[in-house]
Amino acid sequence: MSLFQIDSGKEWRGGQRQSLFLVRELKRKGYPCRFYVQPDRPLYKKAEEEGLPVFPLRIRSEASIISALRLARHMKKANCVLVHSHDAHAAAVSAMAASRAKVPIRVISRRVDFPLKDNYFSKMKYQKEIDRIIAISEGVKKVLLSGGIDKKKISVIPSGIDYTPFENIASRDYLHRELGFGDDDFLVGIVAHLADHKGHKYLIEAAGMLKQKAPHIKLIIVGKGPLRMKLDEQVKKTDVDDIVFFLGFREDVPQILASLDLFVLSSYLEGLGTSIMDAMASRLPVVATEVGGIPELVTHEKTGLLVPPKEPGALAEAILKLYRDRELAASYGEEGYKVVHEKYSSRAMAKKIIKEYEHIARRKDVKLRPINNFIKKKPTK
């Protein structure tokens, strides 16, 4: 018996971190699992470093038939009783493989609040023989329902974080020393993939407004993505290249967050926002857009401020408000810290998913129980 976890992500982003947390917990509880991810990518390397049962599976697209056939072969050999797909490409390939290998339990995670595509592949991924779709927020569930998914198949299980990296960080001037900021500078940061739906362009517009009113506010942008060059050009045209700093992809996010005074997320589409959880674990007040699952994380005027999406003026005013009222900002940060520790641990997330597995297994009369012997030998390619 084995449980297959499939993640086709090529970068280290929120979704990859969630699948890693889940496999970590499955291993800790003694479930025999196999973690299939893109070879030589950050997720593969991190899973290998932790000693998780990780295997390479190159998935180039949703129609990767060769990958599906290879995966089906491994499923048969390892007696796969459950497959959990963690993204759209993984879901398509897993659907083909699971049908061929006759896998009895099939689960998909849905982390984004993009509308479902109205085509054959989408229907195959999210409806055909799927036992459970795990939505990371009520916002994502709403999108699934509007796409015609049966509500009985959807369970809402929020993402979680590991608090450990955010604890006991001694230095609070990490970025000040790296970038030469002064004591009076107020650092506002965003950690997000440089993609259109993250709304960086609206945040940069807001930076132009803030420069006129509070020149000590500095905007720190952490992340990489296809819009980097376009955003660079916008920064120059907006004349904010002296207050906007692109740091690219960073492994030291906990230290960066500890240096900030405020966290911002400007998305106009967002499943939940695990970067907000990281910020809350760092005791940061949050300014974010009222979209997707974000309002489930951020309570307006309690843990932060919520503003409409695609409105730079509203973003600027919210940031300015917390810049001027540091006591209020600090209270939001402390309240957010309490909320994230009470509701959003990675271990709690994993336990809820495992409970879903066990419920489906009982209903379908499939044996699903922990054992101590993990599969560690990697199959031949």
VEXDREN-2710 file (C-alpha; in Angstrom, 1 decimal):
% VEXDREN-2710
k/r/px/py/pz
1/MET/0.0/0.0/0.0
2/SER/1.2/3.5/-0.8
3/LEU/0.0/7.1/-1.0
4/PHE/1.2/9.1/-3.9
5/GLN/1.7/12.9/-3.6
6/ILE/2.2/14.7/-6.9
7/ASP/3.5/18.3/-7.3
8/SER/4.5/19.6/-10.7
9/GLY/5.7/23.0/-9.4
10/LYS/9.0/24.2/-10.8
11/GLU/9.6/26.9/-8.3
12/TRP/9.6/27.3/-4.5
13/ARG/6.2/28.9/-3.8
14/GLY/3.4/28.6/-1.3
15/GLY/1.9/25.5/-2.9
16/GLN/5.2/23.6/-2.9
17/ARG/5.7/24.4/0.7
18/GLN/2.2/23.0/1.6
19/SER/2.8/19.7/-0.2
20/LEU/6.2/19.4/1.6
21/PHE/4.5/20.0/5.0
22/LEU/1.9/17.3/4.2
23/VAL/4.5/14.7/3.2
24/ARG/6.5/15.5/6.2
25/GLU/3.5/14.8/8.4
26/LEU/2.6/11.6/6.6
27/LYS/6.1/10.4/7.2
28/ARG/6.0/11.4/10.8
29/LYS/2.7/9.5/11.3
30/GLY/4.1/6.4/9.5
31/TYR/2.0/6.4/6.3
32/PRO/3.9/4.8/3.4
33/CYS/4.0/7.5/0.7
34/ARG/5.8/8.5/-2.4
35/PHE/6.4/12.2/-3.3
36/TYR/6.7/12.8/-7.0
37/VAL/8.1/16.2/-8.0
38/GLN/10.0/17.9/-10.8
39/PRO/13.6/16.7/-10.8
40/ASP/16.4/19.2/-9.9
41/ARG/14.0/21.8/-8.7
42/PRO/13.8/23.5/-5.3
43/LEU/11.0/21.2/-4.0
44/TYR/12.9/18.1/-4.9
45/LYS/16.1/19.3/-3.2
46/LYS/14.3/20.4/0.0
47/ALA/12.4/17.1/0.2
48/GLU/15.6/15.2/-0.3
49/GLU/17.4/17.2/2.4
50/GLU/14.7/16.3/4.8
51/GLY/14.9/12.6/4.0
52/LEU/11.4/12.4/2.5
53/PRO/10.6/9.6/0.1
54/VAL/10.9/11.9/-3.0
55/PHE/11.0/10.7/-6.6
56/PRO/11.6/12.6/-9.9
57/LEU/8.7/13.0/-12.3
58/ARG/9.1/15.5/-15.2
59/ILE/5.8/17.0/-16.1
60/ARG/6.0/19.5/-19.0
61/SER/2.3/20.1/-19.5
62/GLU/-1.2/18.8/-18.7
63/ALA/-1.0/16.5/-21.7
64/SER/2.3/14.8/-20.6
65/ILE/1.2/11.3/-21.7
66/ILE/4.7/9.8/-21.2
67/SER/4.8/11.1/-17.6
68/ALA/1.3/9.7/-17.0
69/LEU/2.3/6.2/-18.3
70/ARG/5.4/6.2/-16.2
71/LEU/3.5/7.3/-13.1
72/ALA/0.9/4.6/-13.8
73/ARG/3.6/2.0/-13.9
74/HIS/4.9/3.1/-10.5
75/MET/1.4/3.2/-9.1
76/LYS/0.8/-0.4/-10.0
77/LYS/4.2/-1.5/-8.8
78/ALA/3.8/0.2/-5.4
79/ASN/0.1/-0.7/-5.0
80/CYS/-1.0/2.9/-4.9
81/VAL/-4.3/3.2/-3.1
82/LEU/-4.5/7.0/-3.0
83/VAL/-3.2/9.8/-5.2
84/HIS/-3.2/13.5/-4.1
85/SER/-2.5/16.1/-6.8
86/HIS/-1.3/19.5/-5.6
87/ASP/-1.7/21.6/-8.8
88/ALA/-3.4/21.7/-12.2
89/HIS/-0.7/20.0/-14.2
90/ALA/-0.2/17.3/-11.6
91/ALA/-4.0/16.8/-11.5
92/ALA/-4.2/16.2/-15.3
93/VAL/-1.3/13.7/-15.4
94/SER/-2.5/12.0/-12.2
95/ALA/-6.0/11.5/-13.6
96/MET/-4.6/9.7/-16.7
97/ALA/-2.2/7.6/-14.5
98/ALA/-4.8/6.8/-11.8
99/SER/-7.4/5.6/-14.4
100/ARG/-4.8/3.3/-16.0
101/ALA/-3.6/2.0/-12.6
102/LYS/-7.1/1.8/-11.2
103/VAL/-6.2/3.8/-8.1
104/PRO/-9.3/3.8/-5.8
105/ILE/-8.9/7.1/-4.0
106/ARG/-8.2/10.4/-5.8
107/VAL/-7.8/13.8/-4.2
108/ILE/-6.9/17.3/-5.6
109/SER/-5.8/20.4/-3.9
110/ARG/-7.1/23.7/-5.3
111/ARG/-5.0/26.8/-4.1
112/VAL/-6.1/29.5/-6.6
113/ASP/-9.3/31.4/-7.1
114/PHE/-9.0/31.6/-10.9
115/PRO/-12.3/30.5/-12.6
116/LEU/-12.2/26.9/-13.8
117/LYS/-11.6/26.5/-17.5
118/ASP/-14.6/25.3/-19.5
119/ASN/-12.9/22.5/-21.4
120/TYR/-12.6/18.7/-21.4
121/PHE/-9.3/18.6/-19.5
122/SER/-10.7/20.8/-16.7
123/LYS/-13.8/18.6/-16.4
124/MET/-11.6/15.5/-16.4
125/LYS/-9.4/16.9/-13.7
126/TYR/-12.0/18.2/-11.3
127/GLN/-15.0/16.0/-11.8
128/LYS/-14.3/12.5/-13.3
129/GLU/-13.8/10.0/-10.5
130/ILE/-12.5/12.6/-8.1
131/ASP/-13.3/11.7/-4.4
132/ARG/-12.4/15.0/-2.8
133/ILE/-11.2/18.5/-3.8
134/ILE/-9.5/20.3/-1.0
135/ALA/-10.0/24.1/-1.3
136/ILE/-7.7/26.2/0.8
137/SER/-10.3/28.8/1.5
138/GLU/-14.0/29.6/1.3
139/GLY/-13.2/31.9/-1.6
140/VAL/-11.7/29.1/-3.6
141/LYS/-14.7/26.9/-2.8
142/LYS/-17.0/29.6/-4.1
143/VAL/-15.1/29.6/-7.4
144/LEU/-15.3/25.8/-7.6
145/LEU/-19.1/25.8/-7.0
146/SER/-19.5/28.5/-9.7
147/GLY/-17.6/26.2/-12.0
148/GLY/-20.1/23.4/-11.6
149/ILE/-18.3/21.2/-9.0
150/ASP/-20.6/19.2/-6.7
151/LYS/-20.4/20.8/-3.2
152/LYS/-20.3/17.3/-1.6
153/LYS/-16.9/16.8/-3.2
154/ILE/-15.3/20.0/-1.7
155/SER/-13.7/20.3/1.7
156/VAL/-12.2/23.6/2.9
157/ILE/-8.8/23.1/4.7
158/PRO/-6.7/26.2/5.0
159/SER/-3.0/26.2/4.4
160/GLY/-0.7/26.2/7.3
161/ILE/2.8/27.3/8.2
162/ASP/5.7/26.0/10.3
163/TYR/6.4/28.7/12.9
164/THR/9.9/27.6/13.7
165/PRO/11.8/29.8/11.1
166/PHE/10.1/32.9/12.5
167/GLU/11.0/32.4/16.1
168/ASN/14.1/33.6/17.9
169/ILE/15.3/36.0/15.2
170/ALA/17.6/38.3/17.1
171/SER/18.3/41.0/14.5
172/ARG/15.6/43.4/13.5
173/ASP/17.9/45.6/11.3
174/TYR/18.8/42.8/8.8
175/LEU/17.7/44.9/5.7
176/HIS/18.9/48.1/7.2
177/ARG/22.5/46.8/7.2
178/GLU/22.2/45.1/3.8
179/LEU/20.6/48.1/2.0
180/GLY/21.9/51.0/4.1
181/PHE/18.5/52.2/5.4
182/GLY/18.3/54.9/8.1
183/ASP/16.7/54.6/11.5
184/ASP/13.8/56.7/10.3
185/ASP/13.0/54.6/7.2
186/PHE/9.7/52.7/7.4
187/LEU/10.0/49.4/5.5
188/VAL/6.9/48.0/3.7
189/GLY/7.4/44.6/2.1
190/ILE/5.6/42.2/-0.2
191/VAL/6.7/38.6/-0.8
192/ALA/5.0/37.2/-4.0
193/HIS/5.7/35.8/-7.4
194/LEU/6.0/38.6/-9.9
195/ALA/2.9/37.7/-11.8
196/ASP/0.0/39.9/-12.9
197/HIS/-2.6/38.7/-10.5
198/LYS/-0.3/39.7/-7.5
199/GLY/-1.0/43.3/-8.4
200/HIS/2.5/44.7/-8.1
201/LYS/1.8/47.4/-10.6
202/TYR/-0.9/48.9/-8.4
203/LEU/1.5/48.8/-5.4
204/ILE/4.1/50.6/-7.5
205/GLU/1.6/53.2/-8.4
206/ALA/0.8/53.5/-4.7
207/ALA/4.5/54.0/-4.0
208/GLY/4.5/57.1/-6.3
209/MET/1.7/58.6/-4.1
210/LEU/3.5/57.7/-0.9
211/LYS/6.7/59.3/-2.0
212/GLN/5.1/62.7/-2.0
213/LYS/3.6/62.4/1.5
214/ALA/6.1/60.2/3.3
215/PRO/9.5/59.8/1.6
216/HIS/10.8/57.7/4.5
217/ILE/8.6/54.8/3.4
218/LYS/10.6/52.2/1.4
219/LEU/9.0/49.4/-0.6
220/ILE/10.7/46.0/-0.5
221/ILE/9.7/43.5/-3.2
222/VAL/10.7/39.9/-2.7
223/GLY/10.2/37.4/-5.4
224/LYS/10.9/36.6/-9.1
225/GLY/8.7/36.1/-12.1
226/PRO/7.9/37.0/-15.7
227/LEU/7.0/40.6/-14.9
228/ARG/10.3/41.7/-13.5
229/MET/11.5/43.7/-16.5
230/LYS/8.1/45.3/-17.0
231/LEU/7.9/46.3/-13.3
232/ASP/11.5/47.7/-13.5
233/GLU/10.3/50.0/-16.3
234/GLN/7.3/51.0/-14.3
235/VAL/9.4/51.9/-11.3
236/LYS/11.6/54.2/-13.5
237/LYS/8.6/55.8/-15.2
238/THR/6.9/56.4/-11.9
239/ASP/10.2/57.9/-10.5
240/VAL/10.2/55.7/-7.4
241/ASP/13.5/53.9/-8.1
242/ASP/15.0/55.5/-5.0
243/ILE/12.3/54.0/-2.7
244/VAL/11.4/50.7/-4.4
245/PHE/13.9/47.8/-4.0
246/PHE/13.7/44.4/-5.9
247/LEU/15.4/41.7/-3.9
248/GLY/14.5/38.7/-6.2
249/PHE/14.0/35.2/-4.9
250/ARG/15.3/34.9/-1.3
251/GLU/15.8/32.0/1.1
252/ASP/16.1/34.3/4.1
253/VAL/12.4/35.5/4.1
254/PRO/12.0/35.1/7.9
255/GLN/15.0/37.5/8.5
256/ILE/13.6/39.9/5.9
257/LEU/10.1/39.9/7.5
258/ALA/11.7/40.6/10.9
259/SER/13.2/43.8/9.4
260/LEU/9.9/45.1/8.0
261/ASP/7.5/47.5/9.7
262/LEU/4.5/46.5/7.5
263/PHE/3.5/43.7/5.1
264/VAL/1.4/44.3/2.0
265/LEU/-0.3/42.0/-0.5
266/SER/-1.8/43.7/-3.5
267/SER/-3.3/40.7/-5.4
268/TYR/-6.5/40.9/-7.3
269/LEU/-6.8/37.1/-7.3
270/GLU/-5.6/35.1/-4.3
271/GLY/-6.6/31.7/-3.0
272/LEU/-5.6/32.4/0.6
273/GLY/-2.1/34.0/0.9
274/THR/0.4/32.0/2.9
275/SER/2.9/34.9/2.7
276/ILE/0.4/36.8/4.9
277/MET/0.6/33.9/7.4
278/ASP/4.4/34.3/7.5
279/ALA/4.0/38.1/8.1
280/MET/1.5/37.5/10.9
281/ALA/3.9/34.9/12.5
282/SER/6.5/37.8/12.3
283/ARG/4.1/40.1/14.2
284/LEU/3.6/42.4/11.3
285/PRO/0.5/44.4/10.6
286/VAL/-1.0/43.7/7.2
287/VAL/-2.4/45.8/4.4
288/ALA/-4.1/43.5/1.8
289/THR/-6.8/43.4/-0.8
290/GLU/-10.2/42.1/-0.1
291/VAL/-10.2/39.2/-2.6
292/GLY/-10.4/35.4/-2.6
293/GLY/-9.5/33.9/0.8
294/ILE/-7.6/36.9/2.2
295/PRO/-10.6/38.2/4.3
296/GLU/-10.5/34.8/6.0
297/LEU/-7.0/35.5/7.2
298/VAL/-7.0/39.3/7.7
299/THR/-9.8/40.8/9.8
300/HIS/-10.2/44.5/8.9
301/GLU/-9.2/46.8/11.6
302/LYS/-8.1/43.9/13.9
303/THR/-5.1/42.3/12.3
304/GLY/-4.7/44.7/9.5
305/LEU/-6.5/46.8/6.8
306/LEU/-8.3/45.5/3.8
307/VAL/-8.7/47.6/0.6
308/PRO/-10.4/47.0/-2.7
309/PRO/-8.2/45.4/-5.4
310/LYS/-6.7/47.4/-8.3
311/GLU/-7.0/50.7/-6.4
312/PRO/-3.5/52.2/-5.8
313/GLY/-5.0/55.2/-3.9
314/ALA/-6.6/52.9/-1.3
315/LEU/-3.4/50.9/-0.9
316/ALA/-1.5/54.2/-0.3
317/GLU/-3.9/55.5/2.2
318/ALA/-3.9/52.3/4.2
319/ILE/-0.1/52.1/4.3
320/LEU/0.0/55.8/5.2
321/LYS/-2.4/55.3/8.1
322/LEU/-0.3/52.6/9.7
323/TYR/2.9/54.6/9.0
324/ARG/1.4/57.5/11.0
325/ASP/-0.1/55.4/13.8
326/ARG/2.6/53.0/14.9
327/GLU/0.7/52.0/18.1
328/LEU/-2.2/50.9/16.0
329/ALA/0.1/49.0/13.6
330/ALA/1.7/47.2/16.5
331/SER/-1.6/46.1/17.9
332/TYR/-2.6/44.7/14.5
333/GLY/0.7/42.8/14.5
334/GLU/0.2/41.3/17.9
335/GLU/-3.4/40.2/17.1
336/GLY/-2.3/38.6/13.9
337/TYR/0.4/36.7/15.7
338/LYS/-2.2/35.2/18.0
339/VAL/-4.6/34.3/15.1
340/VAL/-2.0/32.5/13.0
341/HIS/-0.8/30.5/15.9
342/GLU/-4.3/29.5/16.9
343/LYS/-5.6/28.6/13.5
344/TYR/-3.0/28.0/10.9
345/SER/-0.3/25.5/11.8
346/SER/1.1/23.2/9.1
347/ARG/0.6/20.2/11.4
348/ALA/-3.1/21.0/11.9
349/MET/-3.5/21.4/8.1
350/ALA/-1.9/18.0/7.5
351/LYS/-3.9/16.3/10.2
352/LYS/-7.2/17.5/8.6
353/ILE/-6.1/16.3/5.2
354/ILE/-5.2/12.8/6.6
355/LYS/-8.6/12.7/8.3
356/GLU/-10.2/13.3/4.9
357/TYR/-8.1/10.4/3.5
358/GLU/-9.3/8.1/6.3
359/HIS/-12.9/9.1/5.9
360/ILE/-12.9/8.4/2.1
361/ALA/-11.0/5.1/2.7
362/ARG/-13.7/3.9/5.1
363/ARG/-16.5/4.8/2.7
364/LYS/-14.8/3.0/-0.1
365/ASP/-13.7/0.1/2.0
366/VAL/-10.0/0.7/1.3
367/LYS/-7.3/-0.2/3.8
368/LEU/-5.4/2.9/4.8
369/ARG/-3.3/2.7/7.9
370/PRO/0.1/3.8/9.0
371/ILE/3.0/1.4/9.0
372/ASN/6.7/1.9/9.9
373/ASN/8.4/0.8/6.7
374/PHE/8.7/3.6/4.2
375/ILE/9.6/3.1/0.6
376/LYS/13.0/4.7/0.1
377/LYS/14.5/2.9/-2.9
378/LYS/13.9/5.0/-6.0
379/PRO/12.4/3.2/-9.0
380/THR/14.5/2.9/-12.2
381/LYS/13.6/5.5/-14.8
END
